[in-house]
Protein backbone atom coordinates (compact mmCIF):
# COMPACT_ATOMS: atom_id res chain seq x y z
CA UNK A 1 0.00 0.00 0.00
CA UNK A 2 1.35 3.41 -0.94
CA UNK A 3 1.24 6.13 1.66
CA UNK A 4 1.38 9.74 0.69
CA UNK A 5 2.76 12.34 3.09
CA UNK A 6 1.91 16.03 2.91
CA UNK A 7 5.16 17.58 4.10
CA UNK A 8 7.11 20.80 4.27
CA UNK A 9 10.91 20.65 4.22
CA UNK A 10 12.36 22.53 7.20
CA UNK A 11 15.84 23.83 6.39
CA UNK A 12 17.97 22.32 3.65
CA UNK A 13 18.35 18.85 2.19
CA UNK A 14 21.65 17.16 3.04
CA UNK A 15 23.53 14.30 1.36
CA UNK A 16 21.97 15.05 -2.02
CA UNK A 17 22.90 12.40 -4.57
CA UNK A 18 21.90 11.85 -8.19
CA UNK A 19 20.01 8.57 -8.71
CA UNK A 20 19.42 8.93 -12.46
CA UNK A 21 19.86 11.56 -15.18
CA UNK A 22 18.52 12.34 -18.63
CA UNK A 23 16.83 9.47 -20.45
CA UNK A 24 17.68 7.15 -17.54
CA UNK A 25 14.69 8.61 -15.69
CA UNK A 26 11.51 6.62 -16.33
CA UNK A 27 9.37 9.76 -16.10
CA UNK A 28 11.59 11.84 -18.42
CA UNK A 29 9.01 12.38 -21.19
CA UNK A 30 6.34 13.42 -18.66
CA UNK A 31 8.73 15.88 -16.96
CA UNK A 32 9.67 17.49 -20.28
CA UNK A 33 6.00 17.80 -21.25
CA UNK A 34 4.95 19.24 -17.87
CA UNK A 35 7.88 21.56 -17.08
CA UNK A 36 9.92 21.97 -20.26
CA UNK A 37 12.99 20.49 -21.86
CA UNK A 38 16.09 20.45 -19.75
CA UNK A 39 18.60 18.01 -18.33
CA UNK A 40 16.50 16.35 -15.66
CA UNK A 41 18.00 14.54 -12.67
CA UNK A 42 16.31 12.33 -10.11
CA UNK A 43 17.85 13.09 -6.72
CA UNK A 44 17.68 11.75 -3.19
CA UNK A 45 18.74 13.15 0.16
CA UNK A 46 18.00 13.50 3.87
CA UNK A 47 15.79 16.31 5.18
CA UNK A 48 13.98 17.44 8.28
CA UNK A 49 10.29 17.57 7.35
CA UNK A 50 7.16 18.82 9.09
CA UNK A 51 4.30 16.35 8.71
CA UNK A 52 0.58 17.15 8.54
CA UNK A 53 0.23 16.63 12.32
CA UNK A 54 2.98 19.29 12.89
CA UNK A 55 5.55 16.75 14.10
CA UNK A 56 9.15 16.99 12.89
CA UNK A 57 10.72 13.88 11.34
CA UNK A 58 14.00 13.10 9.63
CA UNK A 59 13.15 11.54 6.28
CA UNK A 60 14.71 10.27 3.08
CA UNK A 61 13.27 12.34 0.24
CA UNK A 62 13.34 12.01 -3.57
CA UNK A 63 12.75 14.76 -6.10
CA UNK A 64 13.36 15.77 -9.71
CA UNK A 65 15.38 18.85 -10.60
CA UNK A 66 16.67 20.61 -13.68
CA UNK A 67 18.87 23.65 -14.21
CA UNK A 68 16.75 26.76 -14.63
CA UNK A 69 13.59 24.96 -13.51
CA UNK A 70 14.47 23.94 -9.97
CA UNK A 71 13.24 21.22 -7.63
CA UNK A 72 9.93 19.54 -8.51
CA UNK A 73 7.75 16.75 -7.12
CA UNK A 74 9.43 16.21 -3.76
CA UNK A 75 8.23 13.08 -1.98
CA UNK A 76 9.07 11.25 1.22
CA UNK A 77 10.42 7.76 0.58
CA UNK A 78 10.76 6.74 4.21
CA UNK A 79 10.80 8.20 7.69
CA UNK A 80 14.10 7.72 9.46
CA UNK A 81 13.41 9.07 12.93
CA UNK A 82 11.61 11.58 15.07
CA UNK A 83 13.34 14.86 15.90
CA UNK A 84 13.15 15.81 19.58
Backbone as a chain_set.jsonl record, in Angstrom:
{"seq": "XXXXXXXXXXXXXXXXXXXXXXXXXXXXXXXXXXXXXXXXXXXXXXXXXXXXXXXXXXXXXXXXXXXXXXXXXXXXXXXXXXXX", "coords": {"N": [[0.838, -1.178, 0.0], [0.589, 2.164, -0.876], [1.671, 5.047, 0.78], [0.979, 8.436, 1.166], [2.564, 11.415, 1.987], [1.913, 14.603, 3.224], [4.035, 17.129, 3.282], [6.384, 19.574, 4.554], [9.503, 20.81, 3.853], [11.887, 21.519, 6.258], [14.408, 23.713, 6.598], [17.45, 22.779, 4.94], [18.22, 20.291, 2.402], [20.239, 17.535, 2.97], [23.118, 15.536, 2.035], [22.641, 15.154, -0.725], [22.211, 13.247, -3.606], [22.636, 12.106, -6.968], [20.391, 9.969, -8.508], [19.486, 9.141, -11.015], [19.82, 10.304, -14.427], [18.889, 12.383, -17.22], [17.754, 10.512, -20.011], [17.686, 8.22, -18.543], [15.834, 8.395, -16.566], [12.716, 7.214, -15.737], [10.373, 8.723, -15.913], [10.951, 10.75, -17.691], [9.912, 11.784, -20.208], [7.379, 12.698, -19.397], [8.115, 14.676, -17.533], [9.444, 16.538, -19.186], [7.31, 17.29, -20.817], [5.557, 18.435, -18.929], [7.071, 20.438, -17.554], [9.021, 21.456, -19.232], [11.81, 21.292, -21.54], [14.86, 20.116, -20.466], [17.922, 19.214, -18.796], [17.142, 16.74, -16.91], [17.315, 15.479, -13.569], [17.064, 12.817, -11.26], [16.94, 12.939, -7.853], [18.134, 12.178, -4.509], [18.003, 12.539, -0.927], [18.558, 13.565, 2.52], [16.319, 14.996, 4.806], [14.887, 17.311, 7.153], [11.588, 17.207, 7.929], [8.297, 18.634, 8.189], [5.433, 17.131, 9.195], [1.906, 16.528, 8.436], [0.598, 16.477, 10.898], [2.022, 18.307, 12.361], [4.36, 17.362, 13.513], [7.937, 16.919, 13.694], [10.113, 15.19, 11.578], [12.909, 13.198, 10.587], [13.666, 12.415, 7.321], [14.034, 10.37, 4.371], [14.152, 11.736, 1.233], [12.966, 12.061, -2.151], [13.329, 13.686, -5.315], [12.798, 15.532, -8.389], [14.941, 17.465, -10.444], [16.011, 20.249, -12.43], [18.28, 22.314, -14.216], [17.648, 25.734, -14.141], [14.968, 25.3, -13.853], [14.461, 24.137, -11.412], [13.662, 22.477, -8.262], [11.336, 19.843, -8.265], [8.347, 18.02, -7.529], [8.749, 16.772, -4.93], [9.027, 14.058, -2.702], [8.41, 11.964, 0.137], [10.282, 9.187, 0.853], [10.902, 7.424, 2.933], [10.491, 7.431, 6.487], [12.93, 8.286, 8.808], [13.524, 8.927, 11.488], [12.297, 10.398, 14.551], [12.456, 13.814, 15.376], [13.617, 15.376, 18.258]], "CA": [[0.0, 0.0, 0.0], [1.346, 3.409, -0.94], [1.239, 6.128, 1.663], [1.384, 9.742, 0.692], [2.764, 12.344, 3.087], [1.909, 16.029, 2.909], [5.156, 17.581, 4.102], [7.113, 20.801, 4.268], [10.906, 20.646, 4.221], [12.362, 22.532, 7.196], [15.843, 23.834, 6.393], [17.969, 22.322, 3.653], [18.347, 18.851, 2.186], [21.652, 17.158, 3.039], [23.526, 14.297, 1.363], [21.973, 15.05, -2.024], [22.904, 12.396, -4.571], [21.897, 11.846, -8.191], [20.014, 8.569, -8.709], [19.421, 8.934, -12.464], [19.864, 11.562, -15.176], [18.515, 12.343, -18.628], [16.83, 9.474, -20.447], [17.685, 7.148, -17.541], [14.691, 8.614, -15.688], [11.515, 6.623, -16.332], [9.366, 9.758, -16.098], [11.593, 11.839, -18.425], [9.007, 12.385, -21.194], [6.342, 13.422, -18.663], [8.732, 15.875, -16.96], [9.674, 17.491, -20.276], [6.002, 17.799, -21.247], [4.953, 19.24, -17.867], [7.881, 21.559, -17.078], [9.916, 21.966, -20.263], [12.994, 20.492, -21.864], [16.087, 20.447, -19.754], [18.603, 18.012, -18.332], [16.498, 16.35, -15.658], [17.995, 14.542, -12.67], [16.311, 12.328, -10.109], [17.845, 13.092, -6.723], [17.679, 11.745, -3.186], [18.74, 13.153, 0.157], [17.996, 13.497, 3.871], [15.792, 16.312, 5.182], [13.98, 17.443, 8.279], [10.295, 17.573, 7.353], [7.163, 18.822, 9.089], [4.305, 16.354, 8.706], [0.585, 17.15, 8.543], [0.234, 16.626, 12.319], [2.982, 19.286, 12.894], [5.551, 16.749, 14.104], [9.152, 16.987, 12.889], [10.717, 13.88, 11.336], [13.999, 13.1, 9.63], [13.147, 11.537, 6.28], [14.708, 10.269, 3.08], [13.267, 12.337, 0.24], [13.339, 12.009, -3.566], [12.75, 14.763, -6.105], [13.364, 15.77, -9.71], [15.379, 18.846, -10.598], [16.675, 20.61, -13.675], [18.867, 23.65, -14.208], [16.75, 26.762, -14.631], [13.586, 24.958, -13.505], [14.466, 23.945, -9.966], [13.239, 21.222, -7.634], [9.931, 19.538, -8.507], [7.748, 16.749, -7.12], [9.426, 16.211, -3.761], [8.225, 13.076, -1.981], [9.065, 11.246, 1.224], [10.42, 7.758, 0.58], [10.764, 6.735, 4.214], [10.801, 8.204, 7.687], [14.104, 7.716, 9.46], [13.412, 9.066, 12.929], [11.614, 11.585, 15.068], [13.338, 14.86, 15.897], [13.147, 15.809, 19.576]], "C": [[0.882, 1.24, 0.0], [0.777, 4.419, 0.025], [1.787, 7.425, 1.117], [1.471, 10.681, 1.888], [2.685, 13.768, 2.56], [2.937, 16.65, 3.841], [5.66, 18.938, 3.641], [8.543, 20.565, 4.733], [11.307, 21.823, 5.098], [13.88, 22.594, 7.047], [16.251, 23.324, 5.025], [18.036, 20.801, 3.596], [19.829, 18.525, 2.184], [21.877, 15.837, 2.305], [22.813, 14.088, 0.035], [22.813, 14.255, -3.01], [22.013, 12.208, -5.796], [21.647, 10.354, -8.314], [20.033, 8.24, -10.194], [19.43, 10.294, -13.147], [19.435, 11.326, -16.619], [17.507, 11.257, -18.943], [16.805, 8.263, -19.518], [16.541, 7.282, -16.537], [13.453, 8.081, -16.389], [10.477, 7.671, -16.69], [9.869, 10.927, -16.957], [10.637, 12.529, -19.395], [7.91, 13.204, -20.504], [6.895, 14.716, -18.065], [8.949, 16.945, -18.025], [8.348, 18.1, -20.718], [5.402, 18.758, -20.214], [5.736, 20.517, -17.56], [8.819, 22.155, -18.123], [11.149, 21.101, -20.429], [14.222, 20.989, -21.145], [16.764, 19.134, -19.372], [18.07, 17.659, -16.952], [17.356, 15.363, -14.893], [17.012, 14.099, -11.604], [17.3, 12.285, -8.96], [17.262, 12.463, -5.47], [18.55, 12.408, -2.144], [18.0, 12.993, 1.47], [17.547, 14.902, 4.258], [14.958, 16.207, 6.447], [12.665, 17.953, 7.706], [9.253, 17.741, 8.449], [5.976, 18.111, 8.464], [2.996, 17.09, 8.937], [0.174, 17.375, 9.996], [1.192, 17.552, 13.074], [4.186, 18.676, 13.589], [6.723, 16.876, 13.135], [9.764, 15.595, 12.793], [11.91, 14.044, 10.412], [13.558, 12.067, 8.602], [14.094, 11.492, 5.089], [13.715, 10.779, 2.038], [13.851, 12.158, -1.162], [12.688, 13.19, -4.261], [13.41, 14.781, -7.472], [13.83, 17.215, -9.746], [16.082, 19.023, -11.934], [17.177, 22.038, -13.56], [17.892, 24.642, -14.825], [15.287, 26.503, -14.307], [13.464, 24.742, -12.004], [13.954, 22.584, -9.536], [11.742, 21.029, -7.841], [9.586, 18.171, -7.937], [8.521, 16.047, -5.992], [8.5, 15.224, -3.058], [9.065, 12.38, -0.929], [9.101, 9.762, 0.856], [10.271, 6.948, 1.862], [11.117, 7.673, 5.349], [11.934, 7.509, 8.408], [14.0, 7.804, 10.973], [12.773, 10.362, 13.325], [12.651, 12.538, 15.646], [12.777, 15.325, 17.229], [13.407, 17.268, 19.802]], "O": [[1.816, 1.343, 0.794], [-0.435, 4.628, 0.089], [2.928, 7.492, 0.661], [0.554, 10.734, 2.707], [3.321, 14.099, 1.559], [2.734, 16.693, 5.054], [5.408, 19.384, 2.521], [8.77, 20.165, 5.875], [11.096, 22.98, 4.734], [14.566, 21.616, 7.345], [15.489, 23.425, 4.063], [17.922, 20.119, 4.615], [20.601, 19.167, 1.472], [20.927, 15.117, 1.997], [22.425, 12.967, -0.293], [23.988, 14.556, -3.222], [20.788, 12.156, -5.681], [22.582, 9.558, -8.233], [20.534, 7.19, -10.595], [19.095, 11.31, -12.537], [19.592, 10.234, -17.165], [16.518, 11.094, -18.229], [15.978, 7.369, -19.698], [16.307, 6.371, -15.742], [13.173, 8.464, -17.525], [9.768, 7.516, -17.684], [9.258, 11.995, -16.944], [10.562, 13.758, -19.399], [7.553, 14.284, -20.976], [6.217, 15.744, -18.088], [8.67, 18.121, -17.794], [8.274, 19.303, -20.967], [4.808, 19.773, -20.578], [5.136, 21.567, -17.33], [9.356, 23.244, -17.921], [11.481, 20.287, -19.568], [14.567, 22.168, -21.223], [16.214, 18.06, -19.611], [18.505, 18.221, -15.947], [18.036, 14.52, -15.479], [16.223, 14.899, -11.102], [18.364, 11.676, -9.067], [16.055, 12.241, -5.374], [19.686, 12.794, -2.42], [16.944, 12.363, 1.527], [18.279, 15.874, 4.073], [14.4, 15.156, 6.763], [12.627, 19.007, 7.072], [9.311, 17.088, 9.491], [5.558, 18.434, 7.353], [2.975, 18.151, 9.561], [-0.518, 18.347, 10.301], [1.174, 17.577, 14.304], [4.967, 19.403, 14.202], [6.537, 16.934, 11.92], [9.916, 14.904, 13.8], [11.92, 14.925, 9.553], [13.128, 10.972, 8.962], [14.847, 12.431, 4.83], [12.579, 10.31, 1.969], [15.069, 12.11, -1.339], [11.621, 13.648, -3.851], [14.437, 14.14, -7.694], [13.2, 18.091, -9.154], [16.663, 18.09, -12.488], [16.569, 22.869, -12.885], [17.372, 24.408, -15.916], [14.451, 27.392, -14.469], [12.463, 25.126, -11.399], [13.83, 21.662, -10.342], [10.962, 21.954, -7.617], [10.432, 17.28, -7.871], [8.89, 14.878, -6.106], [7.324, 15.518, -2.842], [10.276, 12.226, -1.082], [8.064, 9.159, 0.581], [9.601, 5.916, 1.88], [11.929, 8.586, 5.198], [11.909, 6.293, 8.599], [14.35, 6.853, 11.672], [12.71, 11.31, 12.542], [13.597, 12.122, 16.316], [11.59, 15.638, 17.326], [13.074, 17.798, 20.862]]}, "num_chains": 1, "name": "protein.A"}
